[in-house]
Amino acid sequence: MELRLENLTKIFTNKNGQETLAVDALDITIESGTLVALLGPSGCGKSTTLFMIAGLVKPTAGKIFFGEDDVTKLAPEKRGIGLVFQNYALYPHMTVFKNILFPLENMDVPRDEAFERVKDMANLVGIGELLDRKPSQLSGGQQQRVAIARALVKKPRVLLLDEPLSNLDARLRLQMREEIKRIQRETGITTVFVTHDQEEAMSISDKMVVLDFGKEQQYDAPQDMYNQPGNLFVAKFLGNPPINSFEANVKNKQLIINGKEFMKVNLPDGEYFVGMRPENFRAKSDGFIVDIKEIFHIGRDTMIHFDFNNTNIRALVDSDSIEEGQNKVGLTIKPDRVYIFDKETGKVLNNG
């Protein structure tokens, strides 16, 4: 089921009449059968967008389509969605079986068919042996599986997940990422996944939408977005360790960094922002010579800190390329891994 958002906008108005633009004219088409993550910092509009798709929040403007069906004004129960909340929202007095069965009872699905669907879905999410337990007897990961099974048992057109991993410990989060991806692949259901965790989004999704102040910054496949950020916000938001960013100049088609010509660029003279990811540096004797401030060993790699244009810069290089006690190093970086951004708009001006 293709999911399409057209000019989707939400403005909240408080009791004093003050308006807050939560989602700003969002235009996104999510292809059928894909898993798309809505990613961004707190307050960027990702959950509001999800709740508008679900029908829990009414848009101020714009439309929502499931396939060719305009569902913008439909009630949530008529949209054909499965929704998993951050806190799972399980019924504590019901068994796992009853929790999963509940939506089917409301839909008046015949008893035998409903029971069969509950068992099939429980097996799909890996809790087939827990049907007689109550939520209090389950781990966080097991509760999450129950919530997903309850959402999927209705055979929804679209599955919506609102930060479903945020209440789990680190080990369970890693495990459940893979489980959600497996379940989505096996069911083939179009899925929208809200998260503020970039690693989570990049590991689980087919595509990501990065939002800031309710506005789409970029919509792309995770690795494409990482390698070719559309603007400085996306470049800074993605990456751990984060991208190095600093001011530089272009003069006579030369990028000038720290008073030295760095590489040739096809840009007009002026001031720009430059971004370089730490892992894209290489230590070479004929490279750009810098004074090492600090060294940290990270597995087989070494993180070097140095001052560059009055900015602390990080370079992640092979440990074998740095000798003990070394205080200077030559560094190189491929031109296609140097990102140049417009200083006013933040828009990327080269392809990375």
N, C-alpha and C positions, 0 to 999 in steps of 0.2 A: 504494500500500500504506500504510494507516494504521499508525502506530507509537504504541503506548500504554505508558506507564510508570505502574505503580501501586504507590505506597508504596515506591519503589525506594530501598534503603538499603545503604550499605557502611561497615563498621567494620573497620579494619585493626588487628591486634594484633601488637606487636613481641615480641621474644624475652623481654623482661622482663614481659610480660603487660599492658603499657600499651596502652590502646585509643585510636584516633583515628577520629573520625566524619568520613569523607570525603564521603559523600553522605547527606543527611538527608531520608528520606521524600518522595522526588520523585514528584509526580503530574503528568504531562504527556501530552497527546494531540497528536501531530503528524499533521496531515491529509495524506492521500495526495497525492503530487505536489508537496509544498512543500519549500522549503529553509529549515531552521531552524538558527540559530547558537546554540551554547552559549558564553556570554560571561561573563568574570569575571576577577579577578586570579589570579595564580599560587597554586596550592593550594586553589582554590575547589571542586574536584571535577568540573570539566568533562571532563577526559580520562578520569577514572575512570568517569564516566557513559557516555562513548562506548565504553569497553572492556567495560563490562557489557552494553551493547547488542550489541556484537560477540561476546560470549561468552568474551572473554579474561580477564575478572575475574568471579568468582562473587559474586552479591549476598548480603549478609547477610540481607536480607529484601526482600519485594516481588516483583512480577512484571513481565515484559516480554512484550508481545503484538505480533506482526506480523499485522495484520488481526485475525482471530478466533483465530489460532494462538498458544498459549502457548509461547514459545521459551526461557523462563527457564532450563531445564535442558538445552537442546540444545547440542551441540558447535558451535563456530564454523562448521565446514564444512557443517553441516546447516541453518544459519539462512538461507542465501541472502543473504549480505551481501557488499558490495565495500568493502574497507578500504584507504585511502591513508594511509600513515604520514608523519610529519614529515620523515623522511630518505629517503622514497620506496622504500627497500629493494629496489632493482633488482638483478638478477643480473649482475655485471660481465662474466662470461665469455660471456654470451648476447647476441645481437643484439636490437634493438628488437622485431623480429618474434617471436623466440623468447620474449622476456620477456612479451609480450602473450599468446602462444599457451600458455604454461606451464599456467595454470589449466584451460584447455580439455582439455589432454592428461590432466590428473588426473581430469577429469570424463568421460573416454572419449568426447568428442564426435567424430563421424566426421570424417576428415581434410579432406575437401572443404568441409564446413560450417564447420569450425574455421578453415581458411585464409580463407574468405570473411568470417567474423565478425571476424577480426583486421584484415583490410584495411578493412572498413567502419568499425570502431572507430578505427583509426589516422587515417582520413580525417575522422571526426567531430571528433577532438581536434586536427587540423591537423598530423599528423606522417606523413602517407602517403608522403612522399618520403624518410623517414629509416629505413625498416624494416631496411636492411642495416647500419646503424651499431651500435656498442656504446655503452653508457652513458657511457664516458669521452670519447666524441667528441661528446657533447651538452652544450648549455647547461643551467643549472638549470631554466629554464622548460620546455625540451624533455623533460628527465628527468621533470618533474612530469606532463607530458602522457602520457608512457609509463605512469606509475604509475596515472593515472586511467583510461587505456584498458584496462590490465590488470584494474583493478577492475570496469569496466563490461562487459567482454567476456563475463563469466559470466552476464549478464542478471540481476543481483542484485535482490532485492526492496527492499533499502535500501542506500544508499551512505553511507559514513562517512568523514569527512575530519578527520584530527587535525593541526591547525595546518599545513596543506600549503604555506602561503605564507611561513612564517617564515624559510626559508633563501634567499629570493630578495631581490635588491636592490629599492630603492623603485620603480624604473620597471617592472620585471618584475612586482612585486606588483600594481600597478595594472592591468597588462595581463591578468594571470592571474585577477584578480577577475572581470573581464568574461567571460573565457573559461569559467570555472567556471559562472558564471550562465547563459551561453549553452548550455553542454553540458547542464546540469541542465534547462533549459527544453525543449531538443530531445528529451531522453530521457524527461522527465516522471517521473523516479525520485525517490522520497522521499529527501531528503538531510539528514544532520546534520553540521554543520560546526563544529569546535572552534576558537576563537580567543580571544586576550586583547586583540586590537586592535578597539576600538569602531568606528573608521571603517570597517574591513574588514567587520565584522558588519553595520553599518547599510547599507552599499552593496550587499551581496550577498544578504541574507536576506529571506525573506518575513515571518518572525517571529524574535524573539530570546528566549532564556531567559537572564536574568542571575542568576548564582549567587554566593553568598558563604558561605564555610564550609560548603559542601555543601548549602545551603538555597536554594530558589527565592525570588528577590526579586521578580521580575516576569516574565510571559510575555506578549508583545504584539508588534504590528507595530512596526518600528523608529521611525518618525516619531511614532506614538502614544505609545510609551514615552518618547521624548524630550520631547514636549510635555506629557505627563501622567504623570510619574514616580509610581510607587506609594509610594515612600518616599525618605528622605534619601540612603540609600546609592546607589540608582539615579540620583537627580538629580545626585549628585556624580560618579558613575562615568562618566556620559555627558556629553559636551560638551567642546569644545576651542576657545576657552578654557573652563575649568571654570565651573560655576555659582557665583555668590556666595552664601555661606551665613553667617548670623549670628543672634544671639539678638534677640528682640523680645518685647514684651508686648502683651496684649490687656486693655483696660480699658473697661468700659461699651460693648462692641461696637465699639471702635475699636482698630485695630492701631497701637501706639505704637512708633515707631522713632526712636532717638536723642532721646527726650524729646518727639517731635512726633507728632501724629495723622497717620497716613499714609492709611488708608482704612478704611471700615466693613466689619466681618466678623461673621458669625454664629457666634461662638465664645465659650465662657465665659472669664472673666477668668483670666489666668495667663501663664506663660512658654512661649514657643514658639521653634522655629527657623524662619527665613524664608529662601527661596531666590529669587534673581533672576538669570536668564541675562544675560550682558553684551550680547548682540545684541538684547535686548528693550527696552533703554533708548532714549529719544529725547531729543535736546537741544532744549529749548524755554525761552524766556525766562520763562514763568510757571510753570516746574516747580520741583522741590525744589532749592534752591540749595546747591551744594557747592563746596569749595575744591579746585582741581586740583593734585595732587601731581606727576604725570608725564603726558606725552603721547607716544604712539607712533603713527606713521603706518603703516597696513597697507593697501596698495593705495588704494582709494577711501574706506576707513574710517579712523577715528581711535580708538585705545584710550586711554581716560582712566582714570587711577588716582586714587582719592580715599579719604580716611578716612571711615568710616561706623560709628558705634557701636564705635569702637576696632578696627575691622576694615578691612583694605585691600580696596576694592571696585573692580572693573573694569567699565567701560561702553564698549561698542563703538558708536560713533555715526558719522553721515555727516560726512566731513571738511569739507564746505561749511558745516556748522553751528558750526564752531569757528574762531575767528580767531587769527592768530599772536600769541603773547604773552598770550592770554586766561588769567586765573587763577581765574575762577569760571565756573560754568555751571549752568543750570537743567536738571534731568533729570525726565522723566516715564516711567512704565511702566504699561501697561494692567493693571487689576486681575486679569484672567484670566491674566496671566503672572507673578503673584506667588504663590509656592508656600509654604504654611504647613504645618509638620510638628510632630507631637507630640514634645515634648522627651524623653520617656522611651522611646518605641517607634520614633520616626523615621517613623511612618506619616503619609502625606499626609492632610491634613484638609480640603482643598478640591480642586477639579478643575483648578486651574491656569488 
